[in-house]
Structures are given as structure tokens and as C-alpha cells.
Amino acid sequence: MTKKLLPAQAFRKLAALYADMQDAYVRHAQTLGLTCDNCPDNCCTSYFQHHTRIEWAFLLQGLSELPPERRAEYEKRARAYVREAGDALARGERPHIMCPLNDDGRCGVYMHRLMICRLHGVPNRLRYPNGRSVDFPGCFRSQELCASADSFPVLDRTAFYTRLMELEVQFVGPARIRSLPRVDLTLAEMIVQGTPKS
């Protein structure tokens, strides 16, 4: 039977999973010749929603390690992001707002950034248990590089997502996982809402 992990145990396993994601991302990016250097766009303006309490808690752990004034600035930016995103969605627009943790192109909690922030750039695929799969083209530079290639590698993130969901069950506890509402939040909403209920 799956046992509930203490946060410190869960975070160590999540950090190891993130390291494996990073290795896979670097291999795929190097094969494509993809780099973020001098990019005119910024992936941190993409409207991403995240779905696990373990990543949410780990993100907040990273914030808690920052000096109080820096953390307060990120929290202020997160509140502004939530307001602006809500306004854009009310107009029927997809938000295009800089992540509240972005400081001059760098993530303020780089070691604690979430899965989608780590894997977005390269073409990737997610396969579902029912056999359906969804392909994500990656960033615009990645799409340009792939458009002129006869073939290109696609990062299959299914195993990473499976491991993440296994950690989520261990973090929340198997008895609680089905009774909790689904997480479907932006990073800014996670910051504003604070510690996830588990």
C-alpha cells in the first residue's frame, strides 16, 4: 500500500524527478540546436496552468527560502497577475503576462520551477492510458527549427508525468487524493492562495 510521504521526503524525490527532466530537456534542445540566447520572446509570458499539490507546495518552499522583502515583491506581482489575467479572460482573451517570478529574464526560484516551465521549449508528447496522445510543438524557435527538418526528436514526457502523479499520491495520501478538488491554477494563483490543502 502506498504510504503518505513527509514533505521533506516528497520534495527530495521531486527534485530528483526535476533533475531527470532537465537532463532530457538539455539532450533534446542540443539535438535541435535550440537555445534561449537572445530570444525576442519569453516563455514566461505563456499562460500555463499547473495541476499538482506537490509542485505547488515545492514552489512555496522555494519562496519561503527567499529574503522577506523579495518574497513580498513576488507576492505583490502575483496579486497583480491574477487581476490582469482575470480581466483578460473576462474579455475572452488568453492572458499574455510576465510571470511574477521573472526578474530580467531569470526565474527568481529557478530550482523550484514547475514541470511545464522545465519542458515547454522542445517538442513534447503526452500519452494517456486510453491510448490517446497529445503533441505540444514547443516554443516558436523550436517550431521554426523543426519546420525545416526532415525529422526531429520529440520528448515523451509521459514517464515524467506518471512519476509526478505517483509523487502527488504519496504527498497528499492515497486516502485523500480522490476527495480533494482538482488543481488547475496558474503559478500566480498558487502564490496568492498559499499553502495547498492536503
N, C-alpha and C positions, 0 to 999 in steps of 0.2 A: 504494500500500500504506500502511496506517495505521502511523505510527511511534509508538513509546512516548514520552510526554511526560515531561520532568523534573518533579518535584513542584511547583516554583515556577510553571512554565507551566500545569500542570494546575489548580493552586489559583486562579490568575488567571481561568481560564476558568470554573471552578466558581463563583467569586464573581460573575462576570457573569451566569451562569445563575440564581443565587440572587436577584440584583437583579431579573431579569425575573419570577421567581416572585413576589417581593414586590410588584411593580407590579400583576400580575394579581390577586393576593390583595386588595390595597387596593381596586382597582376593584370587585371582586365584593362585598367587605364593605360598601363605601359604598352600592352599589346596594341591598343587602339592608337597610341600616341596622344592620348588625352591629357591635357594639363589645364589647371585653372589660372596659370600665369597670364597676367594682362587681359583677363576676360572682361569684355564690356558689360556683361550681365552678372547677376549674382543669384545663385540658387537660394540664398537666404531670404529672397522676396517671394519664394514659392509658397502657396497656401497648402501646407501639409497638416493632416490630422493624424494623431497617434492613438494607439489602441490598447496599451498595456499599463497596468498599475506599477509594475516593477520598473519600467523605464521612467515613468512619472516620478516615482519615489527616488530613483537614482539621480534624476535631473535635479530634484530639490536638495538632495545630498550635496551635489556639486555646488549649488547656490549657497548652501549653509556654510561652506568652507571659505567663502569669499569675505573680504572686509565688509563690515556693515554698510558703509556708505556706497560701496559698489553694488552690493545686493539691493539696496534701496533704489538705486538708479534703474537697475534691471526691472524691478517690480513696478516702478513708475512707468517705464516704457511698455511693460506687458499690459498694464491697465489701458494705456493709450491704444495699443494694438487691438485689444479686444473691442474697444469702442469703434475704432476705424473699420475693423473687419465686419462688425455688426452692421454698420452703416452701408458698407459696400454690398453685403449680402442682401440687405433690405432693398437695395436698388436693383437687385438681380445680377450683380457683378461678382466675379471671382476676385477676392482681395489680392492685391499685389503690394504688400507692405513689408518693409525690412524687419527681420526677426529682432525682437527686443534684446537678444543677447549678442548681436553683431556689433563689434567695435572696429570700425575702419576695415571691414572685410575679414575680421578674425572672430571666431567664436569665443565668447567670454568663459564658457565652461567646456572647452574642446574635448576633454577626456570624458565628459558626461553627456555628450550629444547623443541624440536618439538614432535608432536604426535607419530611418528613412533619410536622415541627414548624412549618414555614412555611405549609403548605397545609391543615392539618386543619380549621380552623374553618368554612370555607364549604363548601356542597355541591360535590362534585367528582366527576369521572368519569375512569376509565382504560380506554382501548380497547386490546385486544390484536390482534396481527397476524392471528389466526384469525377476527376479526370480533366476538368476544365483548366485552362491556363490563361494567364493574362500577361502580356508583354508590355513593358514600360520602356520607352525609347531613350531615356536618359536626358541629359541637358542638351541645349541647342548645339553646342560644339560637338558633342558625341554624335548627334544626328547628322551633322554635316560630314563628319569623318566617315560614318557608316554609309552615307548616301553614295559615296564614290568608291566603296569597297565591294568586291565580289562576294565576300563573306566576312563576317566579324563575330567575335565571341559574345555570347550573352551570359551574363552572370545569373545562374539559377539560385535565387535566394530562398527557395523552398526549405532547404535544410536549416538555414539560419532562422527562418520564421518558426519552423517546428520547434527548434531548440528554445527560441524565445517564449513560445506558448507553454512549453514544458516548465520553464522557469517561472512563468506567470502563475501556473497552477501551484507550484511549490511555494511561491511567495505569498499568494493570497490564502492558500489552503484548499485542498480538494473539496472540503465540505462547504466552503463559501463561494467557490468560483461561479457556480450556476445561479446563485441568488443575487449576485451583485449586478447593477446596471452596466451595460456596455460602455466602455470608454471610447469616446470619439471627440477628442479635444485637440486644439492647436497647442503648441508649446506655451504660448502666452496664456491661454486659458488654464493650463496646468499650473503655471506660476501664480496666477490670480486666485485660483481655487485652493491652493495649498495642498497639504498632505492628503493623499487619496485614502478613502475609506476602504478598509480591507478586513 
